[in-house]
Each structure stands twice: as structure tokens, then as C-alpha cells.
Amino acid sequence: MLEFSERPWGTYQVLHSNAFSQVKEITVKAGARLSYQTHEKRAEHWFITQGPAIVTIDGVTKTLQMGDSVDIAVGVAHRMAAPETNGVTFIEVQTGTYFGEDDIVRLEDDFGRN
């Protein structure tokens, strides 16, 4: 593990990082959700390892089960949410030119972050 971080919605840990990609394991607490956000410098691939998960991509919400995955292109608005009854864990594979946490444009956030 390269980095571990606790957030209001859950936790993430960086499992791999190089100049071209980064891999995180992300856990969202039951009833919590990530901010509705975009990235300018990276795309993401989400693979659900514990679910179900509620995913919103470009305004369309759907439920994903364990083993499902989804791709999010650069600049596309997206959000992951956990149902009230269970948490969600997923593997996030980022590809692009920059993977810093400051490449998050929050469109909506439950915790008042910009």
C-alpha cells in the first residue's frame, strides 16, 4: 500500500502508481456517496468487488453488482454511492497524465467541499 486516506464517505488506499496509471481500492460507507465530480486529466475504470453499488455517470444512475465494471472518460461527471444497507468496495484504475486529488472538479458534494 502506497497511501491510505480516510474521508467523510469512507476510505481509499493507493495500491499502485506510476507515470501512466494509478490503482486504488475505495470503500464507501453504507448510505454515503462520493461527490458528483469530473476530472480534467484522467479517465477511470471502476470494478465492483463488494456491492451492490449505485453509480451515476453523466446524469444516468444505475445499480452495479459485484463483478460489474464501468468506464468513465475524461471530463465526464460521475459519482459512486452505497445503499443504506451496505457499504461498497471497488477497484479504481486511473489512466491519464495526472492523478493528484486536486484534479477533482466537484459539481455537488454532501460534505460542503469545493
N, CA, C and O atoms as a Tinker XYZ file with bonds, in Angstrom:
   456  protein
     1  N      0.855000   -1.182000    0.000000    73     2
     2  CA     0.000000    0.000000    0.000000    64     1     3
     3  C      0.900000    1.244000    0.000000    63     2     4     5
     4  O      1.812000    1.366000    0.818000    81     3
     5  N      0.626000    2.154000   -0.926000    73     3     6
     6  CA     1.432000    3.358000   -1.064000    64     5     7
     7  C      0.885000    4.534000   -0.264000    63     6     8     9
     8  O      1.636000    5.395000    0.192000    81     7
     9  N     -0.440000    4.556000   -0.101000    73     7    10
    10  CA    -1.089000    5.668000    0.606000    64     9    11
    11  C     -2.434000    5.188000    1.117000    63    10    12    13
    12  O     -3.104000    4.398000    0.452000    81    11
    13  N     -2.839000    5.658000    2.294000    73    11    14
    14  CA    -4.150000    5.367000    2.857000    64    13    15
    15  C     -4.756000    6.679000    3.307000    63    14    16    17
    16  O     -4.069000    7.511000    3.900000    81    15
    17  N     -6.055000    6.876000    3.028000    73    15    18
    18  CA    -6.708000    8.121000    3.423000    64    17    19
    19  C     -8.133000    7.845000    3.879000    63    18    20    21
    20  O     -8.869000    7.096000    3.237000    81    19
    21  N     -8.516000    8.465000    5.008000    73    19    22
    22  CA    -9.897000    8.423000    5.481000    64    21    23
    23  C    -10.589000    9.685000    5.008000    63    22    24    25
    24  O    -10.033000   10.780000    5.082000    81    23
    25  N    -11.809000    9.518000    4.521000    73    23    26
    26  CA   -12.627000   10.620000    4.030000    64    25    27
    27  C    -13.988000   10.568000    4.723000    63    26    28    29
    28  O    -14.308000    9.561000    5.355000    81    27
    29  N    -14.793000   11.620000    4.620000    73    27    30
    30  CA   -16.107000   11.594000    5.274000    64    29    31
    31  C    -17.007000   10.460000    4.764000    63    30    32    33
    32  O    -17.878000    9.990000    5.496000    81    31
    33  N    -16.811000   10.029000    3.549000    73    31    34
    34  CA   -17.631000    8.988000    2.928000    64    33    35
    35  C    -17.059000    7.582000    3.084000    63    34    36    37
    36  O    -17.763000    6.611000    2.804000    81    35
    37  N    -15.804000    7.437000    3.521000    73    35    38
    38  CA   -15.179000    6.120000    3.641000    64    37    39
    39  C    -13.663000    6.218000    3.579000    63    38    40    41
    40  O    -13.075000    7.120000    4.176000    81    39
    41  N    -13.018000    5.286000    2.856000    73    39    42
    42  CA   -11.559000    5.265000    2.782000    64    41    43
    43  C    -11.096000    4.902000    1.369000    63    42    44    45
    44  O    -11.844000    4.348000    0.564000    81    43
    45  N     -9.823000    5.241000    1.105000    73    43    46
    46  CA    -9.182000    4.705000   -0.091000    64    45    47
    47  C     -7.739000    4.393000    0.222000    63    46    48    49
    48  O     -7.136000    4.985000    1.117000    81    47
    49  N     -7.196000    3.454000   -0.528000    73    47    50
    50  CA    -5.773000    3.162000   -0.440000    64    49    51
    51  C     -5.220000    3.013000   -1.849000    63    50    52    53
    52  O     -5.829000    2.375000   -2.708000    81    51
    53  N     -4.062000    3.611000   -2.071000    73    51    54
    54  CA    -3.391000    3.506000   -3.363000    64    53    55
    55  C     -2.594000    2.211000   -3.361000    63    54    56    57
    56  O     -1.750000    1.993000   -2.491000    81    55
    57  N     -2.865000    1.353000   -4.337000    73    55    58
    58  CA    -2.206000    0.060000   -4.445000    64    57    59
    59  C     -1.046000    0.077000   -5.432000    63    58    60    61
    60  O     -0.101000   -0.702000   -5.304000    81    59
    61  N     -1.123000    0.970000   -6.417000    73    59    62
    62  CA    -0.109000    1.043000   -7.477000    64    61    63
    63  C     -0.104000    2.456000   -8.038000    63    62    64    65
    64  O     -1.158000    3.085000   -8.140000    81    63
    65  N      1.072000    2.965000   -8.402000    73    63    66
    66  CA     1.155000    4.280000   -9.027000    64    65    67
    67  C      2.410000    4.371000   -9.876000    63    66    68    69
    68  O      3.496000    3.990000   -9.439000    81    67
    69  N      2.254000    4.881000  -11.098000    73    67    70
    70  CA     3.406000    5.215000  -11.943000    64    69    71
    71  C      3.020000    6.419000  -12.793000    63    70    72    73
    72  O      1.979000    7.029000  -12.548000    81    71
    73  N      3.819000    6.772000  -13.771000    73    71    74
    74  CA     3.576000    7.974000  -14.570000    64    73    75
    75  C      2.337000    7.868000  -15.450000    63    74    76    77
    76  O      1.822000    8.888000  -15.908000    81    75
    77  N      1.847000    6.649000  -15.697000    73    75    78
    78  CA     0.760000    6.448000  -16.652000    64    77    79
    79  C     -0.542000    5.953000  -16.029000    63    78    80    81
    80  O     -1.596000    6.024000  -16.660000    81    79
    81  N     -0.475000    5.451000  -14.791000    73    79    82
    82  CA    -1.675000    4.891000  -14.174000    64    81    83
    83  C     -1.570000    4.897000  -12.653000    63    82    84    85
    84  O     -0.487000    5.009000  -12.078000    81    83
    85  N     -2.729000    4.774000  -12.030000    73    83    86
    86  CA    -2.796000    4.629000  -10.576000    64    85    87
    87  C     -3.973000    3.703000  -10.263000    63    86    88    89
    88  O     -5.011000    3.765000  -10.921000    81    87
    89  N     -3.803000    2.847000   -9.255000    73    87    90
    90  CA    -4.854000    1.912000   -8.862000    64    89    91
    91  C     -5.173000    2.137000   -7.390000    63    90    92    93
    92  O     -4.278000    2.166000   -6.545000    81    91
    93  N     -6.476000    2.297000   -7.092000    73    91    94
    94  CA    -6.939000    2.479000   -5.716000    64    93    95
    95  C     -7.989000    1.437000   -5.379000    63    94    96    97
    96  O     -8.745000    0.996000   -6.245000    81    95
    97  N     -8.029000    1.044000   -4.098000    73    95    98
    98  CA    -9.171000    0.321000   -3.562000    64    97    99
    99  C     -9.951000    1.324000   -2.729000    63    98   100   101
   100  O     -9.409000    1.923000   -1.800000    81    99
   101  N    -11.214000    1.506000   -3.060000    73    99   102
   102  CA   -12.053000    2.520000   -2.431000    64   101   103
   103  C    -13.229000    1.839000   -1.744000    63   102   104   105
   104  O    -13.894000    0.989000   -2.335000    81   103
   105  N    -13.484000    2.219000   -0.484000    73   103   106
   106  CA   -14.624000    1.701000    0.269000    64   105   107
   107  C    -15.520000    2.872000    0.656000    63   106   108   109
   108  O    -15.066000    3.845000    1.259000    81   107
   109  N    -16.797000    2.765000    0.300000    73   107   110
   110  CA   -17.792000    3.788000    0.611000    64   109   111
   111  C    -18.707000    3.230000    1.698000    63   110   112   113
   112  O    -19.258000    2.139000    1.554000    81   111
   113  N    -18.866000    3.988000    2.794000    73   111   114
   114  CA   -19.716000    3.562000    3.913000    64   113   115
   115  C    -21.171000    3.445000    3.470000    63   114   116   117
   116  O    -21.615000    4.136000    2.552000    81   115
   117  N    -21.906000    2.552000    4.142000    73   115   118
   118  CA   -23.337000    2.394000    3.882000    64   117   119
   119  C    -24.039000    3.744000    3.990000    63   118   120   121
   120  O    -23.890000    4.450000    4.988000    81   119
   121  N    -24.803000    4.098000    2.962000    73   119   122
   122  CA   -25.553000    5.346000    2.944000    64   121   123
   123  C    -24.769000    6.564000    2.520000    63   122   124   125
   124  O    -25.340000    7.650000    2.432000    81   123
   125  N    -23.487000    6.429000    2.255000    73   123   126
   126  CA   -22.650000    7.574000    1.862000    64   125   127
   127  C    -22.437000    7.575000    0.354000    63   126   128   129
   128  O    -22.730000    6.593000   -0.328000    81   127
   129  N    -21.918000    8.700000   -0.159000    73   127   130
   130  CA   -21.602000    8.788000   -1.575000    64   129   131
   131  C    -20.461000    9.770000   -1.798000    63   130   132   133
   132  O    -20.257000   10.710000   -1.031000    81   131
   133  N    -19.731000    9.519000   -2.868000    73   131   134
   134  CA   -18.663000   10.433000   -3.281000    64   133   135
   135  C    -19.297000   11.677000   -3.873000    63   134   136   137
   136  O    -20.488000   11.680000   -4.187000    81   135
   137  N    -18.512000   12.734000   -4.028000    73   135   138
   138  CA   -19.027000   13.924000   -4.688000    64   137   139
   139  C    -19.321000   13.607000   -6.152000    63   138   140   141
   140  O    -18.705000   12.720000   -6.742000    81   139
   141  N    -20.265000   14.339000   -6.725000    73   139   142
   142  CA   -20.528000   14.263000   -8.164000    64   141   143
   143  C    -19.455000   15.128000   -8.791000    63   142   144   145
   144  O    -19.399000   16.328000   -8.524000    81   143
   145  N    -18.590000   14.539000   -9.629000    73   143   146
   146  CA   -17.348000   15.197000   -9.999000    64   145   147
   147  C    -16.906000   14.860000  -11.412000    63   146   148   149
   148  O    -17.409000   13.932000  -12.045000    81   147
   149  N    -15.945000   15.648000  -11.887000    73   147   150
   150  CA   -15.265000   15.365000  -13.143000    64   149   151
   151  C    -13.758000   15.463000  -12.903000    63   150   152   153
   152  O    -13.308000   15.972000  -11.876000    81   151
   153  N    -12.996000   14.966000  -13.868000    73   151   154
   154  CA   -11.532000   15.094000  -13.853000    64   153   155
   155  C    -11.090000   15.604000  -15.220000    63   154   156   157
   156  O    -11.636000   15.197000  -16.246000    81   155
   157  N    -10.112000   16.484000  -15.234000    73   155   158
   158  CA    -9.611000   17.050000  -16.481000    64   157   159
   159  C     -8.444000   16.260000  -17.068000    63   158   160   161
   160  O     -8.152000   16.373000  -18.258000    81   159
   161  N     -7.767000   15.446000  -16.220000    73   159   162
   162  CA    -6.527000   14.816000  -16.679000    64   161   163
   163  C     -6.504000   13.305000  -16.552000    63   162   164   165
   164  O     -5.464000   12.683000  -16.772000    81   163
   165  N     -7.636000   12.701000  -16.199000    73   163   166
   166  CA    -7.635000   11.245000  -16.067000    64   165   167
   167  C     -9.000000   10.642000  -16.380000    63   166   168   169
   168  O    -10.044000   11.264000  -16.179000    81   167
   169  N     -8.953000    9.414000  -16.876000    73   167   170
   170  CA   -10.126000    8.567000  -17.041000    64   169   171
   171  C    -10.088000    7.529000  -15.930000    63   170   172   173
   172  O     -9.042000    7.307000  -15.319000    81   171
   173  N    -11.224000    6.892000  -15.667000    73   171   174
   174  CA   -11.285000    5.886000  -14.601000    64   173   175
   175  C    -12.056000    4.660000  -15.070000    63   174   176   177
   176  O    -12.978000    4.752000  -15.880000    81   175
   177  N    -11.656000    3.521000  -14.543000    73   175   178
   178  CA   -12.374000    2.253000  -14.721000    64   177   179
   179  C    -12.682000    1.749000  -13.318000    63   178   180   181
   180  O    -11.776000    1.603000  -12.498000    81   179
   181  N    -13.962000    1.482000  -13.037000    73   179   182
   182  CA   -14.381000    1.001000  -11.723000    64   181   183
   183  C    -14.806000   -0.454000  -11.831000    63   182   184   185
   184  O    -15.605000   -0.808000  -12.697000    81   183
   185  N    -14.271000   -1.303000  -10.947000    73   183   186
   186  CA   -14.630000   -2.714000  -10.873000    64   185   187
   187  C    -15.166000   -2.976000   -9.471000    63   186   188   189
   188  O    -14.442000   -2.811000   -8.489000    81   187
   189  N    -16.432000   -3.385000   -9.373000    73   187   190
   190  CA   -17.093000   -3.559000   -8.078000    64   189   191
   191  C    -16.671000   -4.893000   -7.453000    63   190   192   193
   192  O    -16.844000   -5.953000   -8.054000    81   191
   193  N    -16.115000   -4.825000   -6.236000    73   191   194
   194  CA   -15.709000   -6.042000   -5.525000    64   193   195
   195  C    -16.627000   -6.356000   -4.354000    63   194   196   197
   196  O    -16.613000   -7.479000   -3.849000    81   195
   197  N    -17.428000   -5.382000   -3.909000    73   195   198
   198  CA   -18.467000   -5.591000   -2.895000    64   197   199
   199  C    -19.594000   -4.634000   -3.208000    63   198   200   201
   200  O    -19.363000   -3.430000   -3.325000    81   199
   201  N    -20.776000   -5.124000   -3.343000    73   199   202
   202  CA   -21.878000   -4.265000   -3.726000    64   201   203
   203  C    -23.182000   -4.792000   -3.166000    63   202   204   205
   204  O    -23.175000   -5.626000   -2.261000    81   203
   205  N    -24.288000   -4.326000   -3.684000    73   203   206
   206  CA   -24.413000   -3.539000   -4.892000    64   205   207
   207  C    -23.956000   -2.093000   -4.700000    63   206   208   209
   208  O    -23.810000   -1.607000   -3.579000    81   207
   209  N    -23.736000   -1.422000   -5.833000    73   207   210
   210  CA   -23.289000   -0.035000   -5.852000    64   209   211
   211  C    -24.235000    0.785000   -6.723000    63   210   212   213
   212  O    -24.767000    0.286000   -7.714000    81   211
   213  N    -24.436000    2.028000   -6.352000    73   211   214
   214  CA   -25.264000    2.943000   -7.139000    64   213   215
   215  C    -24.314000    3.922000   -7.828000    63   214   216   217
   216  O    -23.629000    4.703000   -7.169000    81   215
   217  N    -24.282000    3.872000   -9.146000    73   215   218
   218  CA   -23.338000    4.665000   -9.930000    64   217   219
   219  C    -24.109000    5.650000  -10.795000    63   218   220   221
   220  O    -25.084000    5.284000  -11.450000    81   219
   221  N    -23.666000    6.904000  -10.792000    73   219   222
   222  CA   -24.237000    7.918000  -11.675000    64   221   223
   223  C    -23.134000    8.385000  -12.614000    63   222   224   225
   224  O    -22.073000    8.829000  -12.173000    81   223
   225  N    -23.396000    8.280000  -13.915000    73   223   226
   226  CA   -22.448000    8.735000  -14.930000    64   225   227
   227  C    -23.198000    9.625000  -15.908000    63   226   228   229
   228  O    -24.146000    9.195000  -16.565000    81   227
   229  N    -22.758000   10.869000  -15.990000    73   227   230
   230  CA   -23.343000   11.844000  -16.907000    64   229   231
   231  C    -24.864000   11.924000  -16.730000    63   230   232   233
   232  O    -25.608000   11.990000  -17.708000    81   231
   233  N    -25.316000   11.918000  -15.459000    73   231   234
   234  CA   -26.723000   12.088000  -15.142000    64   233   235
   235  C    -27.563000   10.823000  -15.160000    63   234   236   237
   236  O    -28.742000   10.863000  -14.807000    81   235
   237  N    -26.977000    9.695000  -15.566000    73   235   238
   238  CA   -27.713000    8.430000  -15.628000    64   237   239
   239  C    -27.286000    7.550000  -14.451000    63   238   240   241
   240  O    -26.102000    7.255000  -14.291000    81   239
   241  N    -28.257000    7.132000  -13.627000    73   239   242
   242  CA   -27.976000    6.323000  -12.445000    64   241   243
   243  C    -28.370000    4.878000  -12.699000    63   242   244   245
   244  O    -29.441000    4.596000  -13.236000    81   243
   245  N    -27.479000    3.959000  -12.299000    73   243   246
   246  CA   -27.793000    2.534000  -12.403000    64   245   247
   247  C    -27.132000    1.800000  -11.243000    63   246   248   249
   248  O    -26.205000    2.308000  -10.612000    81   247
   249  N    -27.625000    0.598000  -10.975000    73   247   250
   250  CA   -27.089000   -0.236000   -9.915000    64   249   251
   251  C    -26.156000   -1.273000  -10.517000    63   250   252   253
   252  O    -26.506000   -1.954000  -11.481000    81   251
   253  N    -24.958000   -1.387000   -9.936000    73   251   254
   254  CA   -23.988000   -2.383000  -10.359000    64   253   255
   255  C    -23.824000   -3.418000   -9.254000    63   254   256   257
   256  O    -23.926000   -3.091000   -8.071000    81   255
   257  N    -23.573000   -4.648000   -9.633000    73   255   258
   258  CA   -23.374000   -5.749000   -8.700000    64   257   259
   259  C    -21.895000   -6.113000   -8.636000    63   258   260   261
   260  O    -21.107000   -5.657000   -9.464000    81   259
   261  N    -21.518000   -6.927000   -7.663000    73   259   262
   262  CA   -20.158000   -7.424000   -7.560000    64   261   263
   263  C    -19.769000   -8.074000   -8.884000    63   262   264   265
   264  O    -20.517000   -8.885000   -9.431000    81   263
   265  N    -18.591000   -7.712000   -9.395000    73   263   266
   266  CA   -18.104000   -8.234000  -10.670000    64   265   267
   267  C    -18.406000   -7.339000  -11.857000    63   266   268   269
   268  O    -17.819000   -7.520000  -12.923000    81   267
   269  N    -19.309000   -6.377000  -11.700000    73   267   270
   270  CA   -19.608000   -5.426000  -12.779000    64   269   271
   271  C    -18.536000   -4.351000  -12.836000    63   270   272   273
   272  O    -17.830000   -4.108000  -11.858000    81   271
   273  N    -18.425000   -3.717000  -13.980000    73   271   274
   274  CA   -17.472000   -2.616000  -14.121000    64   273   275
   275  C    -18.046000   -1.551000  -15.038000    63   274   276   277
   276  O    -19.015000   -1.780000  -15.761000    81   275
   277  N    -17.425000   -0.386000  -14.989000    73   275   278
   278  CA   -17.871000    0.747000  -15.797000    64   277   279
   279  C    -16.654000    1.617000  -16.111000    63   278   280   281
   280  O    -15.722000    1.715000  -15.312000    81   279
   281  N    -16.679000    2.249000  -17.291000    73   279   282
   282  CA   -15.617000    3.159000  -17.702000    64   281   283
   283  C    -16.124000    4.588000  -17.665000    63   282   284   285
   284  O    -17.264000    4.863000  -18.039000    81   283
   285  N    -15.263000    5.503000  -17.207000    73   283   286
   286  CA   -15.595000    6.917000  -17.108000    64   285   287
   287  C    -14.522000    7.687000  -17.869000    63   286   288   289
   288  O    -13.352000    7.671000  -17.484000    81   287
   289  N    -14.912000    8.352000  -18.936000    73   287   290
   290  CA   -13.973000    9.100000  -19.774000    64   289   291
   291  C    -13.567000   10.413000  -19.104000    63   290   292   293
   292  O    -14.254000   10.895000  -18.203000    81   291
   293  N    -12.472000   10.976000  -19.542000    73   291   294
   294  CA   -12.009000   12.280000  -19.061000    64   293   295
   295  C    -13.138000   13.302000  -19.252000    63   294   296   297
   296  O    -13.751000   13.366000  -20.318000    81   295
   297  N    -13.404000   14.091000  -18.218000    73   295   298
   298  CA   -14.384000   15.163000  -18.302000    64   297   299
   299  C    -15.829000   14.765000  -18.068000    63   298   300   301
   300  O    -16.700000   15.635000  -18.053000    81   299
   301  N    -16.117000   13.483000  -17.885000    73   299   302
   302  CA   -17.490000   13.014000  -17.694000    64   301   303
   303  C    -17.849000   13.048000  -16.201000    63   302   304   305
   304  O    -17.082000   12.570000  -15.365000    81   303
   305  N    -19.008000   13.611000  -15.875000    73   303   306
   306  CA   -19.464000   13.691000  -14.487000    64   305   307
   307  C    -19.819000   12.295000  -13.980000    63   306   308   309
   308  O    -20.433000   11.500000  -14.692000    81   307
   309  N    -19.418000   12.007000  -12.726000    73   307   310
   310  CA   -19.642000   10.677000  -12.171000    64   309   311
   311  C    -19.709000   10.717000  -10.649000    63   310   312   313
   312  O    -19.226000   11.648000  -10.004000    81   311
   313  N    -20.332000    9.663000  -10.095000    73   311   314
   314  CA   -20.484000    9.525000   -8.643000    64   313   315
   315  C    -20.718000    8.058000   -8.304000    63   314   316   317
   316  O    -21.376000    7.327000   -9.045000    81   315
   317  N    -20.163000    7.644000   -7.165000    73   315   318
   318  CA   -20.406000    6.311000   -6.596000    64   317   319
   319  C    -21.143000    6.500000   -5.285000    63   318   320   321
   320  O    -20.790000    7.374000   -4.494000    81   319
   321  N    -22.168000    5.685000   -5.046000    73   319   322
   322  CA   -22.921000    5.744000   -3.793000    64   321   323
   323  C    -23.162000    4.329000   -3.283000    63   322   324   325
   324  O    -23.275000    3.380000   -4.060000    81   323
   325  N    -23.237000    4.209000   -1.964000    73   323   326
   326  CA   -23.551000    2.933000   -1.324000    64   325   327
   327  C    -24.981000    2.996000   -0.799000    63   326   328   329
   328  O    -25.383000    4.007000   -0.224000    81   327
   329  N    -25.754000    1.928000   -0.991000    73   327   330
   330  CA   -27.099000    1.897000   -0.410000    64   329   331
   331  C    -27.034000    1.993000    1.119000    63   330   332   333
   332  O    -25.987000    1.748000    1.719000    81   331
   333  N    -28.138000    2.345000    1.728000    73   331   334
   334  CA   -28.219000    2.451000    3.190000    64   333   335
   335  C    -27.894000    1.132000    3.877000    63   334   336   337
   336  O    -27.441000    1.127000    5.021000    81   335
   337  N    -28.120000    0.011000    3.191000    73   335   338
   338  CA   -27.998000   -1.309000    3.807000    64   337   339
   339  C    -26.598000   -1.906000    3.780000    63   338   340   341
   340  O    -26.314000   -2.835000    4.536000    81   339
   341  N    -25.719000   -1.392000    2.925000    73   339   342
   342  CA   -24.380000   -1.985000    2.829000    64   341   343
   343  C    -23.371000   -0.986000    2.289000    63   342   344   345
   344  O    -23.736000   -0.024000    1.613000    81   343
   345  N    -22.114000   -1.217000    2.589000    73   343   346
   346  CA   -21.038000   -0.442000    2.000000    64   345   347
   347  C    -20.681000   -0.993000    0.636000    63   346   348   349
   348  O    -21.134000   -2.068000    0.245000    81   347
   349  N    -19.867000   -0.245000   -0.079000    73   347   350
   350  CA   -19.406000   -0.627000   -1.412000    64   349   351
   351  C    -17.889000   -0.580000   -1.427000    63   350   352   353
   352  O    -17.287000    0.348000   -0.886000    81   351
   353  N    -17.274000   -1.574000   -2.041000    73   351   354
   354  CA   -15.837000   -1.548000   -2.282000    64   353   355
   355  C    -15.622000   -1.751000   -3.770000    63   354   356   357
   356  O    -16.252000   -2.605000   -4.394000    81   355
   357  N    -14.714000   -0.947000   -4.333000    73   355   358
   358  CA   -14.405000   -1.093000   -5.755000    64   357   359
   359  C    -12.945000   -0.764000   -6.004000    63   358   360   361
   360  O    -12.298000   -0.048000   -5.239000    81   359
   361  N    -12.454000   -1.314000   -7.103000    73   359   362
   362  CA   -11.101000   -1.021000   -7.567000    64   361   363
   363  C    -11.225000    0.043000   -8.646000    63   362   364   365
   364  O    -12.000000   -0.100000   -9.592000    81   363
   365  N    -10.457000    1.103000   -8.493000    73   363   366
   366  CA   -10.462000    2.201000   -9.452000    64   365   367
   367  C     -9.111000    2.218000  -10.157000    63   366   368   369
   368  O     -8.071000    2.377000   -9.518000    81   367
   369  N     -9.132000    2.055000  -11.472000    73   367   370
   370  CA    -7.919000    2.148000  -12.275000    64   369   371
   371  C     -7.973000    3.476000  -13.021000    63   370   372   373
   372  O     -8.855000    3.709000  -13.847000    81   371
   373  N     -7.010000    4.338000  -12.712000    73   371   374
   374  CA    -6.936000    5.655000  -13.342000    64   373   375
   375  C     -5.868000    5.627000  -14.428000    63   374   376   377
   376  O     -4.779000    5.089000  -14.225000    81   375
   377  N     -6.189000    6.214000  -15.590000    73   375   378
   378  CA    -5.202000    6.390000  -16.640000    64   377   379
   379  C     -5.256000    7.838000  -17.110000    63   378   380   381
   380  O     -6.328000    8.441000  -17.164000    81   379
   381  N     -4.105000    8.388000  -17.445000    73   379   382
   382  CA    -4.064000    9.773000  -17.893000    64   381   383
   383  C     -2.700000   10.377000  -17.678000    63   382   384   385
   384  O     -1.680000    9.688000  -17.705000    81   383
   385  N     -2.700000   11.691000  -17.462000    73   383   386
   386  CA    -1.436000   12.417000  -17.338000    64   385   387
   387  C     -1.170000   12.931000  -15.935000    63   386   388   389
   388  O     -0.063000   13.384000  -15.643000    81   387
   389  N     -2.191000   12.864000  -15.042000    73   387   390
   390  CA    -2.017000   13.391000  -13.687000    64   389   391
   391  C     -3.060000   12.744000  -12.787000    63   390   392   393
   392  O     -4.215000   12.590000  -13.185000    81   391
   393  N     -2.652000   12.356000  -11.550000    73   391   394
   394  CA    -3.541000   11.602000  -10.670000    64   393   395
   395  C     -3.732000   12.246000   -9.302000    63   394   396   397
   396  O     -4.242000   11.595000   -8.391000    81   395
   397  N     -3.340000   13.495000   -9.132000    73   395   398
   398  CA    -3.468000   14.186000   -7.858000    64   397   399
   399  C     -4.917000   14.442000   -7.479000    63   398   400   401
   400  O     -5.791000   14.543000   -8.341000    81   399
   401  N     -5.160000   14.545000   -6.176000    73   399   402
   402  CA    -6.504000   14.797000   -5.661000    64   401   403
   403  C     -7.009000   16.192000   -6.047000    63   402   404   405
   404  O     -8.207000   16.455000   -5.948000    81   403
   405  N     -6.119000   17.087000   -6.483000    73   403   406
   406  CA    -6.555000   18.412000   -6.905000    64   405   407
   407  C     -7.091000   18.425000   -8.340000    63   406   408   409
   408  O     -7.469000   19.485000   -8.839000    81   407
   409  N     -7.131000   17.266000   -9.016000    73   407   410
   410  CA    -7.779000   17.150000  -10.323000    64   409   411
   411  C     -9.212000   16.657000  -10.146000    63   410   412   413
   412  O     -9.683000   15.794000  -10.887000    81   411
   413  N     -9.889000   17.216000   -9.159000    73   411   414
   414  CA   -11.304000   16.916000   -8.922000    64   413   415
   415  C    -12.079000   18.223000   -9.032000    63   414   416   417
   416  O    -11.819000   19.174000   -8.296000    81   415
   417  N    -13.033000   18.259000   -9.958000    73   415   418
   418  CA   -13.959000   19.379000  -10.068000    64   417   419
   419  C    -15.279000   18.883000   -9.491000    63   418   420   421
   420  O    -15.975000   18.081000  -10.113000    81   419
   421  N    -15.620000   19.369000   -8.289000    73   419   422
   422  CA   -16.844000   18.914000   -7.614000    64   421   423
   423  C    -18.046000   19.707000   -8.111000    63   422   424   425
   424  O    -18.083000   20.933000   -7.998000    81   423
   425  N    -19.017000   19.007000   -8.655000    73   423   426
   426  CA   -20.249000   19.616000   -9.129000    64   425   427
   427  C    -21.309000   19.644000   -8.029000    63   426   428   429
   428  O    -22.173000   20.520000   -7.999000    81   427
   429  N    -21.220000   18.658000   -7.122000    73   427   430
   430  CA   -22.151000   18.554000   -5.987000    64   429   431
   431  C    -21.432000   17.734000   -4.916000    63   430   432   433
   432  O    -20.764000   16.749000   -5.231000    81   431
   433  N    -21.569000   18.141000   -3.652000    73   431   434
   434  CA   -20.863000   17.435000   -2.575000    64   433   435
   435  C    -21.681000   17.478000   -1.292000    63   434   436   437
   436  O    -22.135000   18.543000   -0.874000    81   435
   437  N    -21.865000   16.323000   -0.673000    73   435   438
   438  CA   -22.638000   16.213000    0.571000    64   437   439
   439  C    -21.918000   16.794000    1.776000    63   438   440   441
   440  O    -22.532000   16.991000    2.825000    81   439
   441  N    -20.625000   17.072000    1.646000    73   439   442
   442  CA   -19.816000   17.483000    2.789000    64   441   443
   443  C    -19.306000   18.929000    2.665000    63   442   444   445
   444  O    -18.429000   19.343000    3.424000    81   443
   445  N    -19.852000   19.697000    1.709000    73   443   446
   446  CA   -19.518000   21.099000    1.581000    64   445   447
   447  C    -18.141000   21.400000    1.018000    63   446   448   449
   448  O    -17.642000   22.518000    1.149000    81   447
   449  N    -17.518000   20.395000    0.383000    73   447   450
   450  CA   -16.188000   20.623000   -0.199000    64   449   451
   451  C    -16.331000   21.241000   -1.585000    63   450   452   453
   452  O    -17.322000   21.018000   -2.281000    81   451
   453  N    -15.329000   22.017000   -1.972000    73   451   454
   454  CA   -15.315000   22.635000   -3.313000    64   453   455
   455  C    -14.459000   21.845000   -4.256000    63   454   456
   456  O    -14.328000   22.210000   -5.424000    81   455
